[in-house]
Amino acid sequence: MFSDKENINILTSLLMAHGVKHAVVCPGSRNMPIVHNLNACSDITCHPVTDERSAGFYALGMAQATGTMVVVCVTSGTALLNLAPAVAEAHYRHTPLVVISADRPAAWIEQLDGQTLQQPHALGGLVGKCVSLPEPHDDETRWHCNRLVNEALLATRMNGRQPVHINVPIGDPLFTFNTPELPQERVITWHHPEMDINATAMIVANRLASAKRPMVVVGQRACPDESFDHNLLLLKKQVTVLHEPLSSVVAIPFEEFLAQRVDDRDYMPDFVLYMGGHLVSKRLKQFLRQSGAEVWAVSDDGEVHDTLQHLTRIIEADCRQLVDRLADYCSTNEFPLEESQRFARCWISGMNHFMMTTGNQPLPYSYAAAVSIFEQSLSEKGMVCHVHYANSMAVRMACRYARRYVWCNRGVNGIEGSVSTAAGFSLVTPEPVFVVTGDLSFFYDQNALWNQELKGNLRILLINNGGGGIFHSLKGMQQSEAFSKLVIGRHHVSAQGICMQNDITYLSACNACELAAGINMLITAKSHRPQLLEVFTGVEG
């Protein structure tokens, strides 16, 4: 049996019709009829998460893993506001999150009744569409409700994919479940007009060929893609290509190299084809801004993202398709790329010389050593797995040592939700899911582990250096008297108790030998519950 509330039944029917398979649900009385309906649908799997802020990131991780819409359902009041960090990340990462909030009837808003606030548009511009469903009483309001749900769900696919918010006012009584079947609802579909990718690629290829020092820069991509990686390697034979492990495999760690070439015009491009999302490297962005190179940007949403400050053309296209065509053009030698090859050889020669003179130096026991050994161990074992990194120092270590695609919440670069995102990801894949995180990010998100659904495929590498280690690398900050006491978040907390209360296998390391053994255990040990290795380093990591 389903709820007797028509707006909930219309919503449920259309969620199934639009292909929703997973819903993260949070406790509450006002949203209980929605949760009841979702649970009654055999095609939808419900995942309970108590902390709403964590729940939002659980849903984000599931959407990343599946590439499909995922629902997160909360009760009325401030529960909705707790989803804002995850929705912000979904907005800037173009992830199809469907926020469903239960609400009080409109007559009771602002009347000093319990759990009432202005919920429609509470998430502002972070969602591509916000609708508040009527409580139907005739054919016209049923039509209106149907149309609003269709509009919201279709908006998850438009403008390069967006999160949406569906607010559901529900009047008392709440808990009557006497509807035997869901209504057969009208489904509105949307067709995206196909662009001529061949003509677009031809224009881009001509521009690459006309430049003396062209460069392709690839920002963060939504997910790993073997075909994209293969074509990017073909493109690298002709053109200088820079990217981080957030976009493709076999990334070259160019950060330290650029530090020595900050003013070297020989390495500066005169044309940049920028595709994808965020870059972690602040140094690369500054280097390219300083170059003054003309920039063409390729993106799914076609929005103006003038990251390098010299944007002259926006190309709304699928980066994967464009790189596929460009690789074809380069391999057939249809375009004269002698100048670009000379520039590419300059970069390759410079990078190889730099790596020969600075690489393979043994690392002392540290944050860097932990990530280096972890990544090397994964590579040696050839594991098929998914690796998530938290923001701040963790993702910077990934850019230095990872030679695989890595997941990271770089949409707004927040430290909250990294473990929850990986945890949600782990619930919808059988493969191992690792997350590398610093201590502040981990303890901020410790409720991610408050979930009995978690399995042994979730593994956490926690680097605990007693505070925000990245702050020590920011010049001038330590001159402030507030630095040590108020800024860096200094603490003496361990994750051992958190693991004990949540049935998480706990490992620790305080020296190089324990680190090597711990990482081996973290990667290879069999377990039906998650495992965590806490690596204690010095204050500065």
Secondary structure, 3 states (H helix, E strand, C coil): CECCCHHHHHHHHHHHHCCCCEEEECCCCCCHHHHHHHHHCCCCEEEECCCHHHHHHHHHHHHHHHCCCEEEEECCHHHCHHHHHHHHHHHHHCCCEEEEEEECCHHHCCCCCCCCCCCCCCCHHHCCEEEECCCCCCHHHHHHHHHHHHHHHHHCCCCCCCCEEEEEECCCCCCCCCECCCCCCCCCCCCCCCCCHHHHHHHHHHHHHHCCCEEEEECCCCCCCHHHHHHHHHHHCCCEEEECCCCCCCCCCCHHHHHHCCCCHHHCCCEEEEECCCCCCHHHHHHHHHHCCEEEEEECCCCCCCCCCCEEEEEECCHHHHHHHHHHHHHCCCCCCHHHHHHHHHHHHHHHHHHHHHCCCCCCCCHHHHHHHHHHHHHHHCCCCEEEECCCHHHHHHHHHCCCCCEECCCCCCCCCHHHHHHHHHHCCCCCEEEEEEHHHHHHCHHHHCCCCCCCCEEEEEEECCCCHHHHHCCCHHHCCCHHHHHCCCCCCCCHHHHHHCCCEEEEECCHHHHHHHHHHHHHCCCCCCEEEEEECCCCC
